[in-house]
Amino acid sequence: MGSHGIKDKVAIVGMGCTRFGERWNQSADDLLVDAVAECLASAPGISREEVDAYWLGTMNSGQSGMVLSKPLSLDYKPVTRVENFCATGSESFRNACYAVACGAYDIAMATGVEKLKDSGYSGLVRSNVPGDGTAPEMSLTAPAAFSLLDPAYCNKYGVDPQRMRDAMTHVAWKNHRNGALNERAQFRKEIAKEKIAASPLVAGRLGVFDCSGVSDGAAAALIVRAEDAHKYTDRPIYVKALSMVAGPGSGPIDPDYDYTSFEEVVRSAADAYAQAGITDPRAELSLAEVHDCFTPTELVLMEDMGLSERGNAVEDELAGVFDLDGEIAINPDGGLKSFGHPVGASGLRMLFENWLQFRGEAGERQLPNPKLGMTHNLGGRPGTCVSFISIVGAEEG
Amino acid sequence: MSSERLGIVSYATYVPVGRLSGAELSAALGSGPSRGSRSLASYDEDTTTMGVEAARHLLDERAPGALYFATTAPAYADKTNATAIHAALDLGHSGLAGDIVGSARGATLALGAAEASAGIAVFSDLRSGRPGSGDERGGGDAAVAIRFGGGADAIATIIGRASTSAEFLDRWRTPGAFASDLWEERFGQEVYLPLIAAAVGAALADAAVEAADHVVISCPHARVAAAATAAHGGDRAVVGRPIGYSGCADAALKLSAALDIAKPSETILIVNAVDGADAFVFRVGGEPGAGRRGPALPSGDDPVRQVGYATYLTWRGLIERELPRRPEPDRPAGPPSARSEAWKFGFVGSACDNCGRVHVPPKRVCTNCGETDRMQRRRLAESRGRVATFTVDRLAYSPSPPMIDAVVDFDGGGRYTLEVTDAAPEAIAIGVEVAMTFRRLYTSGGVHNYFWKAKPVAAADATAAAKEG
């Protein structure tokens, strides 16, 4: 047994990503058509007929592969619909990569879409399996579940609650600042720290500016064997690692779990670093798109991924280590916080920023000479979640 | 069949912490000055949950002979409510659990039936009235449970009884209406007083005592209760605690107050006057309060929670407030709820035989050692726990936002995320000690979602616990 990964076996040769936001005039169908069209346009050598198989990620915007095949009027192609909570878009990408790596198909497309703003509700709404009414997930909202991290973290590390609040504010401030440079982001405004810290409370100490954008959007990626990549583009990006972990969900029922870490992230990061041959992630990675669903999440993720020492994320964050011009840029595209979080598309959106950065197409956000990048997608809640990590790079080897 | 006389072996009362004061009512309604306060069930309480809170103190290793539930305000019609109480007490599937619903006279039936079966009688009521009415001001929400058993354990036995009945319009309510109508007050007085006098005379004769040492009279007609108490009790009357008339629970609540003070060999006359009168004479066998389980009746010093009038109206469903922009929670489904009956109603988890890890809800495969199907049942309803972390959810759907949730680590193992009730957000911190309480999380699709919540233990205890933690 062993997790061997598929380092440098597949490459991404085209991508598309819609503007995220409250797209009242666009259906999920429209968003998919737009994302796929942009993706195909970015790889002129590939016609739609040449794509052998598709993957579609959506949590709640439809069921089955026909969510994609119908709006695109596909010619009887295989389309696999996947779902893995908020990591759904990444799951679409992961499976498409494996299909190409194993030789089953020459060209695969991974897509993801979510239409969240048609429900009329705030935040995520999901359809539940009939139950006995005792599961806290049925009532406790996502911001409330992630707000549990804040008092637990302060308590464990003796962090002054105001210092913690400042770090949470810095996360929101940084990601809004990055998003302001991104024409596809849902929120394109810098927000003053005073305003973030004083925003109306949603759950615990989380205010509205501590929560990711609820949005509509779609994204797509074209995947081919690495050796074919240069047939379609002179600037492909290569997949170095793909790791996915589904936790046993024991945190909420295990008194040993202390609500200051995601073991799922620790495990998937270790697996991904091993696949990619990374030993010092903070030094080796140029950027990381991480799952900043709520501001305390991003702080805890830094420690789980080995980008901060345990108990140090607050100080690293406040020191600007993760700013666009910091030691390692975290969420240079604005992240879930300001780019928005259409669940099925988010994992591919994270990949899209890597695509732009490695191709030198990130505009005002462009990082100097990036080497390796990461995407991290979390689905679920503290103590009970799935975690996905990919590592990509501009060069083979 | 044994000829041994059965008697009361234990009793417990539950009075919610909520209070609606006369001053608040006067201010809200612009009516004249009004003193005192009434007890008020929270938004997450109903007669079933309050009944559980009283009856849970009366359990021992023997199963009760039966469980009778009397109320004028059942949570369900055409579905038994006593079965939810039976399940919350983790009594399994054997034995009778039944409702007596209708007027407050049902309390008499429950008492008699429990006596005959060595069972538990649960008396529980929610009292409401139209805004500004005497029922609204003078009602009280409460529950009482009384357990009967064999002679040796009995602390009080019934030695005389008599009833009278009459058909007359004093108060009435059609099913579905939230408030009762009343006839002119003096008419009820005219009809009730002779009925009570006749029942009292006959019960004392049946008991062969001239006068009882303690007299308690319960009647929904406040002036009748006062007049009859003066007539039959005089200086021997036991005045019930000032929580208002509590329907089916009223007579039993007053009886509990009498049992708290009555000495061995003394007698208690109790009258439940509802469309007639039922008089019982008890002979006390135990020391004062020997049968009481759980907390004492509230005194002036107990922590209470003053509730504003708009909040009261919201809790009772009398005004419809704007809700968070979130979907209503799903209706609990029948088969999953039945499969998890012991967990959902009894708060029964499991403990691994191999490594001892406690799981709530019960799991088949141990999260610690991975053993499959080597579990013992473990009831945690009576366990205490401490808050590991917590939040105040202002977005969640709740009948009374904001919702407070805490991750609770139980003494002896086990963890679960529970809603917190009967507490202000400021009362919750890491390390605060909590106890479990049976509540109604919400009602959806006409189904009441019963489950357990956490509530901080008495403020003083909690402060000490936080210091230790």
Boltz contact constraints between the chains, C-beta under 6 A:
constraints:
  - contact:
      token1: [A, 121]
      token2: [B, 325]
      max_distance: 6.0
  - contact:
      token1: [A, 121]
      token2: [B, 326]
      max_distance: 6.0
  - contact:
      token1: [A, 121]
      token2: [B, 327]
      max_distance: 6.0
  - contact:
      token1: [A, 122]
      token2: [B, 325]
      max_distance: 6.0
  - contact:
      token1: [A, 125]
      token2: [B, 327]
      max_distance: 6.0
  - contact:
      token1: [A, 128]
      token2: [B, 330]
      max_distance: 6.0
  - contact:
      token1: [A, 130]
      token2: [B, 333]
      max_distance: 6.0
  - contact:
      token1: [A, 130]
      token2: [B, 336]
      max_distance: 6.0
  - contact:
      token1: [A, 131]
      token2: [B, 336]
      max_distance: 6.0
  - contact:
      token1: [A, 132]
      token2: [B, 332]
      max_distance: 6.0
  - contact:
      token1: [A, 132]
      token2: [B, 336]
      max_distance: 6.0
  - contact:
      token1: [A, 132]
      token2: [B, 337]
      max_distance: 6.0
  - contact:
      token1: [A, 132]
      token2: [B, 340]
      max_distance: 6.0
  - contact:
      token1: [A, 132]
      token2: [B, 344]
      max_distance: 6.0
  - contact:
      token1: [A, 133]
      token2: [B, 332]
      max_distance: 6.0
  - contact:
      token1: [A, 133]
      token2: [B, 449]
      max_distance: 6.0
  - contact:
      token1: [A, 134]
      token2: [B, 344]
      max_distance: 6.0
  - contact:
      token1: [A, 134]
      token2: [B, 451]
      max_distance: 6.0
  - contact:
      token1: [A, 136]
      token2: [B, 417]
      max_distance: 6.0
  - contact:
      token1: [A, 138]
      token2: [B, 329]
      max_distance: 6.0
  - contact:
      token1: [A, 139]
      token2: [B, 329]
      max_distance: 6.0
  - contact:
      token1: [A, 139]
      token2: [B, 396]
      max_distance: 6.0
  - contact:
      token1: [A, 140]
      token2: [B, 393]
      max_distance: 6.0
  - contact:
      token1: [A, 140]
      token2: [B, 405]
      max_distance: 6.0
  - contact:
      token1: [A, 141]
      token2: [B, 393]
      max_distance: 6.0
  - contact:
      token1: [A, 141]
      token2: [B, 395]
      max_distance: 6.0
  - contact:
      token1: [A, 141]
      token2: [B, 396]
      max_distance: 6.0
  - contact:
      token1: [A, 144]
      token2: [B, 391]
      max_distance: 6.0
  - contact:
      token1: [A, 144]
      token2: [B, 393]
      max_distance: 6.0
  - contact:
      token1: [A, 147]
      token2: [B, 391]
      max_distance: 6.0
  - contact:
      token1: [A, 148]
      token2: [B, 389]
      max_distance: 6.0
  - contact:
      token1: [A, 148]
      token2: [B, 391]
      max_distance: 6.0
  - contact:
      token1: [A, 151]
      token2: [B, 389]
      max_distance: 6.0
  - contact:
      token1: [A, 151]
      token2: [B, 430]
      max_distance: 6.0
  - contact:
      token1: [A, 152]
      token2: [B, 389]
      max_distance: 6.0
  - contact:
      token1: [A, 155]
      token2: [B, 430]
      max_distance: 6.0
  - contact:
      token1: [A, 201]
      token2: [B, 394]
      max_distance: 6.0
  - contact:
      token1: [A, 202]
      token2: [B, 394]
      max_distance: 6.0
  - contact:
      token1: [A, 202]
      token2: [B, 395]
      max_distance: 6.0
  - contact:
      token1: [A, 203]
      token2: [B, 391]
      max_distance: 6.0
  - contact:
      token1: [A, 203]
      token2: [B, 393]
      max_distance: 6.0
  - contact:
      token1: [A, 204]
      token2: [B, 391]
      max_distance: 6.0
  - contact:
      token1: [A, 204]
      token2: [B, 392]
      max_distance: 6.0
  - contact:
      token1: [A, 250]
      token2: [B, 367]
      max_distance: 6.0
  - contact:
      token1: [A, 252]
      token2: [B, 417]
      max_distance: 6.0
  - contact:
      token1: [A, 253]
      token2: [B, 415]
      max_distance: 6.0
  - contact:
      token1: [A, 255]
      token2: [B, 409]
      max_distance: 6.0
  - contact:
      token1: [A, 255]
      token2: [B, 415]
      max_distance: 6.0
  - contact:
      token1: [A, 259]
      token2: [B, 389]
      max_distance: 6.0
